[in-house]
Amino acid sequence: MKRGKQLTEEDRILWHTVAVTTTPLKGKALPLESAPIKDAQLTESKVNSADRFAADLDRAPEVKRPTVTMTAPRQTIDRPTRDKIAKGRVVIDGKIDLHGLTQSEAHSMLLGFLHQAYAHDRRHVLVVTGKGASFGSEGILKRAVPAWFATPPFRVLVSGYHDAARHHGGTGALYVRLRRRTS
């Protein structure tokens, strides 16, 4: 609001209605009205709308955030295949590094990468998510990528995944086995 501009009577009524429904901060008093509101100035519609607004504030339910877990059912690659990949006897046909990407960027890049690998009949790929151990939390991509594998766009491509061997990134990377092409 520009300096020197005064509140209209309706704005003052609305402000007062809201102000009396709040709890002042510690050490602060409830602000007094700048000018008393005369009953004669209030029209029936203004009173009704102010009362409805105050009543809606009282009835407003507490908003609770839904609990969303990002864990997916663990689809594992069989142990002999994992061991062969780790020892280099089964070739890793491709690698994607998702470090430093946002979830939306990582999601689209990973989906595109897996589609391309699937189209070229690649069987095993390495997805580097990073450990994300900054600020005492487990990395968002480390948790999100396995959850994405459970969604329909990825489920048609991925037949299994497992944490990589230490020299391939350990828990910050995943071996991913792609489904075989049917055509």
Sequence and secondary structure as in RCSB ss.txt:
>XXXX:A:sequence
MKRGKQLTEEDRILWHTVAVTTTPLKGKALPLESAPIKDAQLTESKVNSADRFAADLDRAPEVKRPTVTMTAPRQ
TIDRPTRDKIAKGRVVIDGKIDLHGLTQSEAHSMLLGFLHQAYAHDRRHVLVVTGKGASFGSEGILKRAVPAWFA
TPPFRVLVSGYHDAARHHGGTGALYVRLRRRTS
>XXXX:A:secstr
  TT    HHHHHHHHHHHTTS   TT      SS   GGG  HHHHHHHHHHHHHHHH                
   HHHHHHHHHTSS   EEEE TT  HHHHHHHHHHHHHHHHHTT  EEEEE     GGGS  HHHHHHHHHHT
SHHHHTTEEEEEE  GGGTGGGEEEEEE     
